Structures are given as C-alpha cells and as structure tokens.
Amino acid sequence: MDLGLTDRVYVLTGASRGLGFATAECLVADGARVVVSARTPERVAEAVDRLGGAARAVGITADLADPATPQRLVAAAREHFGRLDGALVSVGGPPPGTAAQVDDTQWRQAFETVFLGSVRTARTVAAALTGGGAIGLVLSTSARSPVPGLGISNGLRPGLAGVAKDMADEYGPRGVRVLGLLPGRIMTDRNRELFAATGDAAAARVEAEAGIPLRRIGDPVEFGRVAAFLLSPAAGYVTGVTVPVDGGALRGL
C-alpha cells in the first residue's frame, strides 16, 4: 500500500533513538524527509547519518522545555525542505517513583517538558500546517491505565490524551489531524533502565512478558510502522483517538 509519504516532511522530537528514531526510519523508508531533534548533539548527528544524511534528514539539538524549540523545528523544515506536513512529539519518560514519592521539583520539571513542551510543540506545528497534516503525541498506556511506580507519567499522560482530543476538535476543520499513540512494553533504553532498576532485569522482563497477550516485548520498529501510517495521508480519516501499540496488554475495549 502506498502511504503517500513521498517528499512529505515531518518534525520528530526526541528522535535520536528509541520510538522517535524508529518512526523517523519508517517515514524515510517510505520516501519522507524529516527534521529530528534531541538534547545531545552527538546523538542527533548520528541519527541524521543513519537516516541517510542531509538529503533525507536534518538534525536540531533542542530541549522541549525551551519555548523557542517548536518554532526552530518548524523553521528548519521549511528552510531545508520547503514544507511541513506534520510532527511526532516524543519526550523521554519522567523519573520513576510513585505520585506521592516524587518531589515538587521533579513534578515541575516533568510538567515543563513532558506536558507543556508537548502542548506547545503541537500548537506551533498545527499553526504551520496551512494545507492540513497530522500530529502524533507519543504518550503511554498509562494514559488509560496507571503503571505501577510511574506516578508522574500516570499524572501527565492522561492529560495529554485529553489535549490531543481537544486539539483534534479545534484543528479538524482545517484538515489537521491530532492523535495519541500509547506504547506499551517496547525494548527501548527507557524500558531497559526500568527493568534494570528492579535489581533483576531478566526476571522483570519475564514478568512483564507474562502480562502481554503476545508474550513478548515489542520492537521499536513495530511502533514506528504504526506511527508512520497514522501520520501519513493513508490514515487521513483518523483523528482524535489514542492508539495502543502494546501487544494487547491494555484490558479495556
């Protein structure tokens, strides 16, 4: 199936590795061009090289907590590729700990990046999509069901799901789609860290897999393919929804 991605241009945050990078790979493989951002210059440069260099990808070192970041990303897309068709807004997971354990400073830092940074980026990109397009927010299954030990995520991700729905209503008449993606257990650096933090990573993985109907941890590219489809014109009638990519782990219908 032709996804209609040839020569379309997307901004992806948190995309030097993990789910953001996997999505960038899938977009580029189908003919799109991308602007990828992350906080570490070396990782950004490596990601651009792996994506095929300047003909296919441009890298920006940036932090979503910086109010100037979204406009920098939009400007880079227009300057280097002459257009913008959407974005995938991915942010690194906040620190672990229950909602009662984490302190005010951790809550504020996570809010500035995970929540406000995502909202600001989606709002800025939407304003630039004068010809329609798509914005995907990478959330978590915690948007529907709290994950033990991830109190900040449990608090902020459901709010972002609501924001995505609200924006989908507002921007829909302009042909701009907004949706959320809910990754479950996918083998990213974040999940490796969470497994390791238990003191027995192998046992933690076995336990996690036992609760997934497919009985395995997902691969980032499996998320990337879904995200690339949802951002593409082929998913042009999909908006205002949250889409789990979790091997069936969520129990809600």
Residue, then its C-alpha position, 0 to 999 in steps of 0.5 A: m500500500d502506498l502511504g503517500l509519504t513521498d517528499r512529505v516532511y515531518v518534525l520528530t522530537g526526541a528522535s535520536r533513538g528509541l520510538g522517535f528514531a524508529t518512526a523517523e526510519c519508517l517515514v524515510a523508508d517510505g520516501a519522507r524527509v524529516v527534521v529530528s531533534a534531541r538534547t545531545p548533539e552527538r546523538v542527533a548527528e548520528a541519527v541524521d547519518r543513519l537516516g541517510g544524511a542531509a538529503r533525507a534528514v536534518g538534525i536540531t539539538a533542542d530541549l522541549a522545555d525551551p519555548a523557542t524549540p517548536q518554532r526552530l523545528v518548524a523553521a528548519a523544515r521549511e528552510h531545508f525542505g520547503r514544507l511541513d506536513g506534520a510532527l511526532v512529539s516524543v519526550g523521554g519518560p519522567p523519573p520513576g517513583t510513585a505520585a506521592q514519592v516524587d518531589d515538587t521539583q521533579w513534578r515541575q520539571a516533568f510538567e515543563t517538558v513532558f506536558l507543556g513542551s508537548v502542548r506547545t510543540a503541537r500548537t506551533v506545528a498545527a499553526a504551520l500546517t496551512g494545507g492540513g497534516a497530522i500530529g502524533l503525541v507519543l504518550s503511554t498506556s498509562a494514559r488509560s491505565p496507571v503503571p505501577g511506580l510511574g506516578i508522574s507519567n500516570g499524572l501527565r499522560p492522561g492529560l495529554a490524551g485529553v489535549a490531543k482530543d481537544m486539539a483534534d476538535e479545534y484543528g479538524p476543520r482545517g484538515v489537521r489531524v491530532l492523535g495519541l499513540l500509547p506504547g506499551r512494553i517496547m525494548t527501548d533504553r527507557n524500558r531497559e533502565l526500568f527493568a534494570a532498576t528492579g535489581d533483576a532485569a531478566a526476571a522483570r522482563v519475564e514478568a512483564e512478558a507474562g502480562i502481554p497477550l503476545r508474550r513478548i516485548g515489542d520492537p521499536v520498529e513495530f511502533g514506528r510502522v504504526a506511527a508512520f501510517l497514522l501520520s501519513p495521508a493513508a490514515g487521513y480519516v483518523t483523528g482524535v483517538t489514542v492508539p495502543v501499540d502494546g501487544g494487547a496488554l491494555r484490558g479495556l475495549 
